[in-house]
Amino acid sequence: MGEITIRGKILKLETREIRNEKTIVMFAITDFTDTIMVKMFTRNEQLPEILAGIKKGAFLKIKGVTTIDKFDGELTIGSVVGIRKISDFTTTRKDTSPEKRVELHCHTKMSDMDGVSEAQALVARAHDWGHQAIAITDHGVVQAFPDANHYVERLDKEDPFKIIYGVEAYLVDDLTEIAVNEQGQTLDDTFVVFDIETTGFSAAEDRIIEIGAVKITDGAIVDRFSTFVNPEVPIPFEIQQLTHITDDMVLEAPKIEEALPAFLDFVGESALVAHNAGFDVGFIEQNCVRLGRSRIFTSVDTVGLARVLLPTLSKYKLNIVAKALNISLENHHRAVDDAAATAEIYVKFIEMLKERGMTTLKEVNAFGDMNPDAIKKMPTYHAIILAKNEVGRVNLYTLVSLSHLKYFARRPRIPKSEFNKYREGLILGSACEAGELYRALLDGKSEETIAKIVDYYDYLEIQPIGNNAFMIASEKQRNIKSEEDLKNMNRRIVQLGEKFQKPVVATCDVHFMDPDSEVYRRIIMTGKGFSDADETIAAANREGIDFRGCLYGGFMLTPQGPKVIEYNARFGDPETEVLMPRLKSDLVEVMLACAEQRLDEVELEWRDEWAVSVVLTSAGYPGSYEKGKVITGIEDAAAMENVTVYHAGTAVNEDGELVTSGGRVLDVTALGETFEAARDLAYAACEKIDFEGKTLRRDIGLRALRGRDAWDA
């Protein structure tokens, strides 16, 4: 294909003697942007001289001709005309700053499906760069501590470098009571159950467009309130799609200056009830402040009640709770209808609470305190917990143990109530964009709420703009439209630190050590459903598609990172067929849970074996091909242990014979204890199947084997 000259480092070296006293010398060489195989044919007597300069780890400059290897179909350098040893051209990164920093947010490989670095490598890098310390803060676990400590033990006793042991916790705010600001009310007092529709999620930035309310006294509905509100701004398209409220419907409606006082008059001195009350009450309180009618309400959250009264539910959305209680909800996401449904829910909850002997909101709060089942269903926020002494280290271990043994639900959770018990010796940081403070700022929470959150933490954290740049393109974050918005978020956090006298630290939220390692984490993140998957979900939402099923992504690795090229909504492709024999769980149960929106209740079990699939196609595929060729040997192949034969393009002719009817005819999948065993078994099964024009690739897995050897090197 052409003569080229490259330089690189040898990753792997192999020799193979062939006929006529000759040997093939094969080695993989990389320039750290890509890797290519080099093949040389030499006489046996010349081999020692050649191998003297070609060794694993050697740096070489090579001139040769690129060709497609006829055995494995890969681009290879052959016809080598020149080899020269060169010096190591790689560079070592250094921290040249005269004032060294301490990283307080760092992940190792123990952060499952997130970090890609070894603990000792991270610690060694910090030490070699002259840093005084480094914090290890993996997601919910402390398994990296021993490995990190082993490095420190090898240092001189006079070396001041140290490890700060910590964890990035999944913190649960269980301190917010079911009945906020209760004033001794009984369950028979008057309550106003209400719901609002808004132009967005930020009480500070967005506007109310509808208020619906129902008044309950002695457990019975006695009055109703409903009004549209003119927001004086266009209603976003996605909100119109969700609520079916259009600009025309609110054009002649009263503005908030008229609608809110009318609602407050309806409420009077009653306590408020709402589903996810923090959101609805937050909007009402924020608008009261704008109108100079600041007021603190008693509010009851039916989500909190549902968590303790209906612990078997996996989610607590209004429609799910209504369905569980056999309550009709015909026009979900309309305030007047949601308020009516919430009122019926609350009436039933009052009956359930009285059956348990409760008659006051104070007793309801006591019932909800420290309820593990409720905590397992509550939202989590990221938070950094650092141990500042031995007492703190022991308390950290206690909290991590509790999070896994008592409160684990999809992730290890640490309730604030437990953290308060074991807070001695620990330092609590606000963490990243998934932290409680950052989320509150994004959601436009009130100044009182922000102040309460800041007060709870020992220090606040800001991070580089690049860490949160994904929010700019995300439709979920309408308040972040540019890098300047991200900078303003950091500035706001710094201002809060200054105002409340809290230290503010700049961290990197480290997940990899070097720029060329970033691609590995990007692949992991893509596999977990981030980036392109988020865009797919957003597009489905825009189109009003309620998709429940399987989306199997087809990915292509490009110089710009992994890219999605297609989605399959089925299990009929080789990419999925190779996985299915490894699935131990009942697929029907998984699909049923998906349809019923309770996938979080399902734990998938997988077999440990390797799996390899080989596709048998008709001659000429993917171009033109003939059909109707008789297939034999399938029974023999399928009878082999750990072999599954999938039909793709087959049919039965008039004589009852199995024949080809498509380009992709069969997929033969085999399991094995090792990769090689699975591959050999798959090809052995393929040999038992025959039909005219049978075509298959012979290089399945060779690239994986070569890549694995390179990784091992």
N, C-alpha and C positions, 0 to 999 in steps of 0.2 A: 504493500500500500504506500510505501515511501520510506526513505532513509531519514532517521531521526537521531538526535543526540540528547541523552538525558543524564541527570545525576540523581543519586538517591542512596538510601540505606537498605542493605539486604535484610529482609525479615525472615526468610526461610530458604534453606538450601537443601537440595536433594539430588542424588545421582542414581542413575539406573543403567546397568550394563546391558548392552544389546549385542546383536550378532556382529561377526567380523571384527572382534576385538575392539569394539567401540563403546563409548559411554555417552549417555545424555546427561548434561549438567543443567539442572533447572533451578532457578531461584526467583523469588518474588522480591522486587525492589520498589521502594516508595520514596516519593519526594514530599510526603506528608500532605499532599492534596489528592493523590490517587496512587494506586499500586498496579503494577503490570508484571507479567511473568516474562522471564528471559530463558530461552532454550538454546543450548549450544551442543553440537556434536563434536566429540574429540576422540582421538585414538587413545587407547589405554595407557600407552607409555608417556603421553603428554599430560595425563590427568593430574599427577602430583604437582607439576609446575603450575597448572591452572588453579588448583585448589589452594595453593600457597597464598594466593592473593584474593581469592573469593571465599569469604567466610561470613557467617551470620554476624550481623552488626557492623560489617565493613561499609565504608562510604566509597562509592565508585562513580566514575563517569563512563558512560557506555555509548558507543555508536553502532547502530545496526538497522535492520529493515523490519518494519512492522508488517505482520501478516495475521490472517485469521487462522487459528490452529484448526486443522481438519479433524482432530480428535475431540476437543471440547468446545469448539466454536467460539473461543475467546480471542480477543486481540492479544497478540504475543509478539515479542521482539525475537527475531531469529537472524540468521546470517550476520552474526556479530563480527564487525571488522576492527573494533578497537575497544580496549578496556584500560582504564587508568585509575589508580588509587588517588583519592582526594581527601582532604581534611574534613572533619565534621563541620557542616555548614549551618547547623541548627544554632539558634540563639537562646540564651537563658534569660528569662524575664527577671527584672529586679525592681525593688521599690526604692526609687531614688529620692523620695521626699525626705527632707531633713527632719521633719517631725513625724514620727511614725504613729499610726493609728492602731486601734484594737478592734477587730471584727467581733460584733456581738450577736450576729445572726448567721449561722453557718450550718449547712447540711452535709452529711456524709451519705454513703450508700445505704445506711440504716434508715434513712428517710425513704420508705418504700415507694418505688416507682416515681422518684423525684430527684434525689441527689445521685451523682455519678462518681464521686471522689472517695478515695480511701481516707479514713480518719488520720492515719499516721502521715499520709502525704500532705494533707491540709495543715496539720500541726507543724510538720517539718518546713513547709513553705513559709508559714508565719514566723517561725523561729529564724530561718535563714535570711529573711527579709528584715530582721531586726525588730520585729514587733515584740512587745512585752508580754502579750497574752493572746489567746483566741478562745472564743466561746463555741462550744459544740451544742447545737440546738436542733436536734432531729425532730421530726414530726411524731410526737406522742410516745417516743421511746428513748431509752438511755443505753442501748447496747453498744454504742461506739465508745463509751467511757473507758473500758479496759484497754482497748487498742490505743486510744489517745494517751492514756496514762503510761503505757509501756514505753512510748517515745520519750516522755519526760523523765522516766526513771533512768534512761541512758545518758542524760545530760550531766554535766558537772554539778556537784552540790552547790557551787557558788553561782550557778546560772540562775538568774531571777525569773526566767520565763515560766509561765504557768498556764494551766488549762482552767477556763471558767466553765463549770459543768452546768448545763441547762437543758431546756426542752422547749420546742414550739408546741404549746398545748392547744387543745381544742376546748376553749373555755365556754361554759354555759352559764348564762345569767339567770340563776334560779332564785335570785333575791327579789326580783320583781314579783310582787304578790298578785294572786288572781284578782283580788279586789284592791285596787290602788287607792290610797288615801281614804280607807274606810273610816267612817265616823260613827260606828255603833249601829249601823242600819241592820234591820232584820230582813229576812227573805220575804216577808209580807208587806214591806214598805213599797212605795211607788218607785218604779224604775222606768227609764226611757231607753228602749232598745232602738238603736239607729244604725244607719249605714250611709256612706257618702260615695260618690263617684267623683274622680278628679282628673285633671289633665296630665298627671304624672305622679311620681312617688315622693317628691320633695315638698314638705310642708312649707319650706321657705321660698321655693321658686314656683311651684305649681299652684293651680287654682281649683276650687270646688265647682262642680258643674251640676250636682244633684244632691239633695238631702232627703232621706226617707226615714221616718221614725214611727214607733209604736209605743204607747204608754201602757204599762202593766201595773195593776194594783191588786194585792191579795192573790197574786198568781193568775190574774185574768186580764185580757186585753180590754182597755176601756176607751182608748182614743188613738187617732192616727194623725200623722203630719207628712206632707210631701210637697216638694217644690224643686223646680229646676233653678239653676243659678247661672246668670250670664257671666262668664269668666273674663269677658272683654279681651280675649285672645283666641285665636283659632284652636279648635280641638284637634290634637294630633290624629293622624290617620289611624294608627294602631289602637288608640283609645276609642275612636268611633267604631272600629271593627269589633272591639271587645264589648263595649257597652251599648252599641247601636244608638248612641246619642249623637246627633249631628249639630252643626253650627246653627242650622235653621230652627232646631227645636229649642235652643236656649236664647235665640236672638231677642225675643220679647220678654224673657224671664227677668225677675228682679235681680239686681246686682247683689254682691255679698253684703254691702252696707245695709241692705233692706232684708235680705233673706236670713242672715245670721241672727239679728235681733229677734226676728219672728220665731226662729228655732229655739233661742234661749228662753223666750217667753213660754213656749210650749214645754220646755224642760222644767222651768221653775227651779225648785230646790231638789229635784229628783236626782238620784244617781244614774249614771249612764251605763249602758251595756252595749257591747259591740263584739263582732267576731274579728279578732286581731285588734283589740281596742287601742293598743299603742299607736297604730297608724291613724285610725279615725279620730280619736281624741286629740292626737298631736296636731292634726289639721285644724280642728275646732279651736284649740288653745292658741295656735299660731295666729289664726284670723281674729280671735278675740284681742290679742295683743295689738294687731294692726288697727283695730277699731277703737282702741283705748278702753276695752272692757275686759281687761285681764282677769282670769278666774281659774281657780283650781277645782277640778271636778273629782268626785268619787266615781271610779269607773271599774266595771267588771268585765273580764275578758272571757268570752265563751270558748276561745281556743284553749286557754288554761284549764277551764272546767272540763272540756272534752278530754284533755290529756289524762286527768285523774279519774274521770267517770267512765270513759270509753278507752281503756288502755290497750285494747286489742287492735284498734285501728292503726294502720301504718302512716296515714297522713290525716291532717285535720283541716283540710279545705272545707269551706262552707257546704259545697254540694255533697262531699263525702260524709260529713257529719249528719246532714239532713237525710241522706239516704239511709244511714245506719239507724236513724230514729223514725223512719217511714214518714218523713215530712216532705211535702211537695215544694219544689223549687223550680218553677217553670221559666222564669226570665232571670237567670243568673247574671250578675254584673249590672243589674239595675237596682238603684238604691232602695226604691220603694218595695220591690219584691224581696230583695235580700234582707231588709229590715224585718219584714213580716215573717220570713222563714227563721231568722235569728230569734225573733220573739217567741215563736213556737218552740224552738230549741231550748231557749232559756226557761220557759214554763216547765218543760219536761225535766230540765236539770234541777229546777227548784224541787220538784217532786222527788227526784233521786236523792238530793241532799237531805231532805226532810226524812226520807226513809232511813238514812244513816244517822239520824239524830241531830242534824245541824239546823239551827234556826237563825243564825246571824252571819254577817260577812266576816267577822273576826274568826268564827269557827271554820268558815270556808277556807280562809287563809291558812289556818293551822293544819287543815286537812291536806292542803296542797304542798306544805313545807316538806322538803327533803324526800320527795316521792321519786324513787329511782325510775319507775316506769314513765313518769312524766318527763324527767330529765333526759331520758333516752330519745324522746321525741322532740325536744326543744332545739332551736337553732344554735349552732356553735360559732365561736369567733376565735381566730388565731390570737395567741398571746405568747410572749417570751417569758419564761420563768428561769431565773438564774440563781444558783446557790452561792451565797457569799461566805459561808463557813460550813463546818461539819454538821451543825444542827440543820442548816438549810439543805444540805445534801441528803440527809436522812429523811427530812420532810418531803423533799422532791421525790425520793423513791416511794414514799408512802402514797403520795398523790398519783404517781404513775401507776402503781399497783391498783389503787382504787379505780382508776380510769379504765383499766383493762378488765378487772374482775367484777366490779359492781355496776359501772355505768357504761360499759361498752355497747354501742349500737352503731354499726358501720364505721365508727372511729372511736378511739378512747377519749372519753369526755371527762373534764374536770369541772364540777359545779363550783360556782363562787362560794357557796356555803362551806364546801370542804376546803377550798383554798384558804378561806379565812381562818379555819381551825389550825391549819399547818403553815401559816404565813411567816412564822418566825424564821429568820435566816434566809429568806427568799426575797428576790427583787423581781417585780412584775413590770414588763414592758408592753407597749401597745401593739407591737408587731407591724404587719404589712397591710396591704389594701383589704385583706380579709379580716382585719382586726376590728374590734368593736368601735373604736374611735373613728377610723377611716370610713367605716360603713355609715356611721351616724352623720358624718360630715357630707358624704355623698347623698344621703337620704334627706338632707336638709332638716335635721332634728332641731328642736328649739334650743336656745342658749342655755336654758336650765338643764336640759338633758345632757348637752355637751359638757357642761361644767361638772355634772355628777359623774360622768364617765371619766373625765380627766382626773378628777380627784381620786378615783379608785386605783389608778396606776402610779407606779413609782417613777417611771420615765416614759417619754414619748419617742416614737421612732419615725424617721423619714428615710426614703430610699431613692435611688437614682431614677430619673425619668423613664429610662428604658425598661425598668421593671414593670411599670404600669402602663406602658404605651399601648398595650392591647385594648385598653378601655376606650381609646380614641375611636377605634373602628367598631366598637361594640354597641349594638342598639340598646342593650340593657342599661348603659350608662349615658343617658342623654345630657347629663350635666358636664361631661368631659368631652370636649370637641377638639382640643388642640393640646400641644405640649405646654402652652402657657397656662391652660387650666390645671394641668398636673403640677406645674411649678407653684401655682397659687394654692393648691392643696398643701404642698410642703410648707409654703409660707404661713398658711393658716395654722398648721400644727406648731410651727416655731413660735408664732404669736401666742398660742394657747400655753405653750411651755413657759414663756416669759410672764404671761398674765398670772398663771397659777403656780409659778416658781417650781416647775417640774423640769428636770434635765431633758434635753432633746438630743438624741444621738442619730448620726447618719450611718446606716448599715448598708450592706450590699445584698443581703439575703442570698448568700453564696450557695449555688448548687453545682458549680463546676469550677475547675481551677484555671484553665487556659482557654483562650478563644476557640481553638480548634476542638475543644471538648463540648462546645455548646450544641453541636449537631446531635450528639447522643441524647442529651436531655430533650431537645426539640422532638426527636423521634418518639421518646417516651411520652411527652405531653400530647403529641398527635394521637398516639395509640390510646391515650386516656380520654380522648374526645374533646380536646381543646382546639383552639384556632379554627380550622376549616369546619369542624363539627359544630362549633358555635354558630358559624355563618349559615350552615345548613338548617339548624333549628330556627334561627331568626327568619330565614326565608320561608320556612314552613308556616311560621306564625303569621308572617305578612299575608300569606295566601289563605289563612284561615284553615290550614290543614291540621287536623287532630290525628296525627299518625301514631299508631301503636303497633309495633312489630320490630322486625329485624332490618337494620340498615348496615350492610357490610361494605366497608370502604375499600376501594382499590387505590393504592398509593403508588406514587412514582418518586424516587429519590432524584432530586435535581440539585444543581449547584446552589440554588437559593433555599434548599431544604426540602423536606417531604411535602408533596402536593397531592391533593385528592383529585383523581381523574374520573372516578365514577362511584356510584353507590348501587349495590344490589339489594333488593328487598326480598330476598329468597335464600334458600340454603342449597340451591341446585348448581352452584359453581364450584370448580375445584378448590378455590381459595377457602371455601367453607367445608367442603366434603372432607378435606384432610383433617379438619378439627373434630368433626362429629364423633368418630370412634373413640376419641379421648374423653368425651363427655360422659360422666357417670350419672349425673342427675337426669331425672325424667324430663325430657324435652316438652312433653305435653303440659306438665305442671309449670314449667318456665313460661311457655307461651300464654297460658291462662293467666298467670300473674301479671304478665305484660299487658294483656288486654284489660285487666281489672285495675291497672295502675298500682300494683303493690309489689313491684320488682325488688324493693328494698327489703322485703321479707324473705327473699330467695337467696340461698347460699349455694353457688355452683360448686360441684365436685368434679375434679378432673383426674384422669389416669396419668401416671407419671411417665409413661412410655413416649418415645419419639414417634412421629408419624411422617410418612412420605407418601405422596400420591403421584402416579404416572397416568397421563391421559392417553387413551388409544383413539386415534382419529382415522377418518377415511382419507385415502390417497387424494391429494389435491387441496385439502382443507388448509387455509380458510378460503381458498378459491373455489373453483367448480369441482364437484366430486360426484361419484355414482352412488346410488342407493340400492338396497335390496340384496346386499352381499350376506350370505349365510354365516352366522357366528357360531363357533364351536368352542368347547372347553371352559365355558363360564362356570359350570357346576364344579369342575375340578379346582378352578382358582378360588371360588367362593368357599370351598370346603377346607381350604388351608387355614390353619389357626392364625388368628390375628390379621386376617385379610378381609376387606370389605370391597365388593364390586358394585359401583354405582352405575345405573343406566342413564344415559344422557340422550343419545340419538339411536334408539332401537325400536323395533316394531315386530309384530308376528305376521308372517305372510299367510296365504290361503292354505298352505300345507302344514301350518302350525309350527313353522320354523322361525327361530329368532334371527332377524336380519337387521342390517344397518339402515337407518332412516335419517341420519344427520351427519354433519361434519365431525362434531365431537361425539364419539360413540359411547365410550365407557371410561370410567375413572376408577383405577385400582389403587386402593389405599391400604397400607400395611403399617402395623405397629411393631416396635422393637425396643429392647432394653437400651440399645445404642443407636446413634444415627445410622451407622454403617449397616447394622442388622436390619433396621427398618427399610433402608434403601434396597438392600440385597433381596429381601423378602418380596418387596413390591415388584421388582423386575422378574423374580422367579415366577410370581403369579401371572405376570403379563405373558410370559413364555407359554403358559398353558392355554391361553386364549388365541384363537386364530380366526381371521376372515380375510378375504381377498382385498389387498390394498391396505392392510393394517399398517399404520404408521405411528411411531412414538419417538420421543426424544430420548437419547441415551445419556444426556448430561445432567439429568435432574439431581440436584444436590451437590454437584461438583463445585459450584461457586460458593455454596455454604461451607463445604469442607475446606476450601482454600481460604475463605475469610476467617474461619475458626482457627486455622493454623496461624494466620497472620495475627489474630487477637492474642493467641497463646504466646506468640513470639514477643 
